[in-house]
Every structure is written in structure tokens, then in C-alpha cells.
Amino acid sequence: MIFLTFYATMTAKGGVVMTKALATEGRYFFFEDLINAKSMAGSKHYHNTFELYFLEEGECHYFIDNKLYHVEAGDLVLIPEGTLHKTFYPEKRRARTLINCSRHYIPADVMDKLPPLLHLYRNPALVPQLRALLGQIREEYQHPDALSESVLTTHLHLLFYTLVRNAASCLSISPLPPYIEQAVAHIKAHYAETVTLSDTARIISISPEHLSRLFKKETGFGFSEYLTMLRLQRAEAMLKSEPHLKISAVAFACGFNDSNYFSEKFKRVYGFSPIKLRQKSDTYRGI
């Protein structure tokens, strides 16, 4: 059985666009088209699904993990599950198509080839084929029936096989400035400890003020904001992989000194508490 979950999205003119997710137990699929919507303006997040992002019009700066991409109309970005990312748009005019799906929808032989392909795809000759595939997915998604999950799975398989066949069109990563790469590496290595802007700046030999400005400019995140999001991401993984570990222990292991503060931040980002996440994970494991 397919369950429909509806979402309300506020547009730039104040209108509301209804979108929906198709979901069965352990499976998730979400499709959305947006044009000039406020919700496109740089939301930061991560999720336990793969994300396919196709820019229909305009341009976009896409920060994925610790790498920055410049995305142009006709480009497709593939983001792995559980990866912190953020978009910001230099132009007012933009349109994009977004798909979030669980690994159930990805062919097994494609999964083995995904690691080197989690990049930006740019190939003008491929755009008509991508638009056609996305159009078929859109049509099926907007008019679901008892066969929709099977049809969507088939279309998604074709989309992923198309990307694998055209792996040569995967662009090189646009590297972050050395200072920012060093700062991100330091945060990732020491997130469970006390990490401060001043200490990080001292380690990489620049002023805290300069690091703060540069970090925000290049990643779209504030220094503390990125640190907190990374800690939450690690905590989410630990809550699932260590079901018998107390929530307070998870909080401390991921760099939070106050378990109540951790729970508040977690709920603000995810929309549910760490306890609720545990309950959901237990349900999927059949506990």
C-alpha cells in the first residue's frame, strides 16, 4: 500500500503549493517542482535519502559536505544520503526539480557505482533525455494509482542508468579555499570535543574574524551552525546504530554538553525528538 503525505510550500508571492511524498514501510519517494519560491533560498539540511536536484533555470551555488559546486541550468546534482548540503541562489529567477528517494529505488548494480558519481552532471546533449525522464516521473507522481510505485521505480532505474552510462560528463569538484578545507577537516576530526572558532583559526593561522567571514561566504553556513549540524548528523546515525545507548550518552559523544539542549536542537532540525527517532527505528527493525 502507498501512503501519501502532503506538504505545503510557500511561494515567493505568498501562494501555497501542495506537494506530497509517496511512502511505504522502509521506502520513501518525494518529488517537487519549484519556481522562484522562498523555500529555495538557502535552506540547510540533510536526510536519509538520496537527492537528485535538476536546475531548470537560473544558477545556484550548492554546498555539499565540504565541497562547493556552481550549478547552471541543465545541470543535475546527485547527493548521497545523510550528507549535509545547502543551496544559495545569486539570481532571483530560478526553477528546479527535486527528487528524494530511499535506496530501495536505486538498482543494486548502480549502488556499487555511486561513490565516484556523487558529483555534478553537466552535459548539454543529455538534457533533453533527463527532462523526458523527469517528465515521466512527474506525470506518474501527480496521478498515483496501485501500480505507481512499480512505474516510478522503473523510471528512476532508467534515470540512474542514464547517469552511470554518462559518467564521463561528471564535472570536477570546485575546491573550497585551503583555509576553509582545513577548517572543515578540523571540525570533522574533533566535533566530539570542544571546538571553537578562535582555536580553529589559530590552528590554521588566520584571524577568527577572517575565518568567520570566509567560512560563511564560501559554505553558506556560519562556523557554529556547521558544527552543530555536523554533530546532529553524527548523533542521528548513533541513535540508530547504538539502540541501547542512552540519549544523554549520544549527546555527549557527539559534542553536546547538555542533553536537553541537544534534544531541543534535534527536534528543531528534524521535526521530532531523539526518542521519537528511536521509536521509528525500532519499528523498522521489528522490535
C-alpha positions, 0 to 999 in steps of 0.5 A: 500500500502507498501512503501519501503525505502532503506538504505545503510550500510557500511561494515567493508571492505568498501562494501555497503549493501542495506537494506530497511524498509517496511512502511505504514501510522502509521506502520513501519517494518525494518529488517537487517542482519549484519556481522562484519560491522562498523555500529555495533560498538557502535552506540547510539540511540533510536526510536519509535519502538520496537527492537528485536536484535538476536546475531548470533555470537560473544558477545556484551555488550548492554546498555539499559536505565540504565541497562547493559546486556552481550549478547552471541550468541543465545541470543535475546534482546527485547527493548521497544520503545523510550528507549535509548540503545547502543551496544559495541562489545569486539570481532571483529567477530560478526553477528546479526539480527535486527528487528524494528517494530511499535506496530501495529505488536505486538498482543494486548494480548502480549502488556499487557505482555511486561513490565516484558519481556523487558529483555534478552532471553537466552535459548539454546533449543529455538534457533533453533525455533527463527532462523526458525522464523527469517528465515521466516521473512527474506525470506518474507522481501527480496521478498515483494509482496501485501500480505507481510505485512499480512505474516510478521505480522503473523510471528512476532505474532508467534515470540512474542508468542514464547517469552511470552510462554518462559518467564521463560528463561528471564535472570536477569538484570546485575546491573550497579555499585551503583555509576553509578545507582545513577548517572543515577537516578540523571540525570533522576530526574533533566535533566530539570535543570542544571546538571553537572558532578562535582555536580553529583559526589559530590552528590554521593561522588566520584571524577568527574574524577572517575565518568567520567571514570566509567560512560563511561566504564560501559554505553558506553556513556560519562556523557554529551552525556547521558544527552543530549540524555536523554533530546532529548528523553524527548523533542521528546515525548513533541513535540508530546504530547504538539502540541501547545507548542512552540519549544523554550518552549520544549527546555527549559523544557527539559534542553536546554538553547538555542533553536537553539542549541537544534534544531541543536542537534535534527536534528543531532540525528534524521535526521530532525528538531523539526518542521519537527517532528511536521509536521509528527505528525500532519499528523498522527493525521489528522490535 
